Amino acid sequence: MFLDELSPFMQELLRQPAAFLGGVASGLLRLNLAEDPVQDWLRRQGASPAPGANAQNGQNGSGPQTITID
């Protein structure tokens, strides 16, 4: 039962070990993917930018915004 919960993690680890371990390390070190050194490195590696990376963590000074959903 416990092994069933770990199987998705193990599949990703075996499929792309460098990317998986890099993600784990960035999570443990609490690296912000929108900061310059990390973002530049990701661009050099060919990764797409993180969603909202250009908004600088939502601190654009305009405050909360409303949206409408059709």
C-alpha positions as a Python dict, from the first residue, in 0.01 Angstrom:
ca = {
    (1, 'M'): (0, 0, 0),
    (2, 'F'): (278, 244, 89),
    (3, 'L'): (470, 143, -224),
    (4, 'D'): (169, 232, -441),
    (5, 'E'): (188, 590, -315),
    (6, 'L'): (560, 614, -395),
    (7, 'S'): (538, 463, -745),
    (8, 'P'): (474, 798, -929),
    (9, 'F'): (781, 948, -762),
    (10, 'M'): (994, 649, -851),
    (11, 'Q'): (873, 653, -1213),
    (12, 'E'): (972, 1020, -1249),
    (13, 'L'): (1303, 956, -1077),
    (14, 'L'): (1385, 674, -1317),
    (15, 'R'): (1258, 863, -1623),
    (16, 'Q'): (1451, 1189, -1565),
    (17, 'P'): (1683, 1156, -1265),
    (18, 'A'): (1867, 1489, -1308),
    (19, 'A'): (1548, 1693, -1343),
    (20, 'F'): (1379, 1513, -1055),
    (21, 'L'): (1673, 1552, -818),
    (22, 'G'): (1716, 1915, -927),
    (23, 'G'): (1353, 1981, -840),
    (24, 'V'): (1391, 1813, -503),
    (25, 'A'): (1709, 2012, -430),
    (26, 'S'): (1546, 2342, -529),
    (27, 'G'): (1251, 2261, -307),
    (28, 'L'): (1471, 2174, -11),
    (29, 'L'): (1684, 2486, -59),
    (30, 'R'): (1368, 2693, -118),
    (31, 'L'): (1502, 2843, -439),
    (32, 'N'): (1270, 3083, -614),
    (33, 'L'): (1250, 2996, -983),
    (34, 'A'): (1165, 3358, -1068),
    (35, 'E'): (1492, 3498, -930),
    (36, 'D'): (1763, 3596, -1175),
    (37, 'P'): (2037, 3334, -1120),
    (38, 'V'): (1798, 3042, -1126),
    (39, 'Q'): (1588, 3181, -1410),
    (40, 'D'): (1895, 3247, -1628),
    (41, 'W'): (2025, 2895, -1565),
    (42, 'L'): (1686, 2747, -1656),
    (43, 'R'): (1681, 2945, -1980),
    (44, 'R'): (2029, 2818, -2070),
    (45, 'Q'): (1908, 2463, -2007),
    (46, 'G'): (1619, 2517, -2248),
    (47, 'A'): (1339, 2518, -1993),
    (48, 'S'): (1037, 2741, -2032),
    (49, 'P'): (996, 3020, -1776),
    (50, 'A'): (786, 2954, -1469),
    (51, 'P'): (426, 3079, -1486),
    (52, 'G'): (411, 3430, -1346),
    (53, 'A'): (789, 3466, -1342),
    (54, 'N'): (770, 3803, -1514),
    (55, 'A'): (524, 3935, -1257),
    (56, 'Q'): (787, 3908, -982),
    (57, 'N'): (572, 3695, -753),
    (58, 'G'): (261, 3909, -804),
    (59, 'Q'): (418, 4219, -651),
    (60, 'N'): (332, 4458, -929),
    (61, 'G'): (191, 4723, -695),
    (62, 'S'): (-159, 4726, -842),
    (63, 'G'): (-316, 4519, -564),
    (64, 'P'): (-581, 4252, -605),
    (65, 'Q'): (-741, 4216, -945),
    (66, 'T'): (-1083, 4081, -1034),
    (67, 'I'): (-1148, 3829, -1308),
    (68, 'T'): (-1465, 3710, -1477),
    (69, 'I'): (-1527, 3350, -1569),
    (70, 'D'): (-1771, 3275, -1849),
}
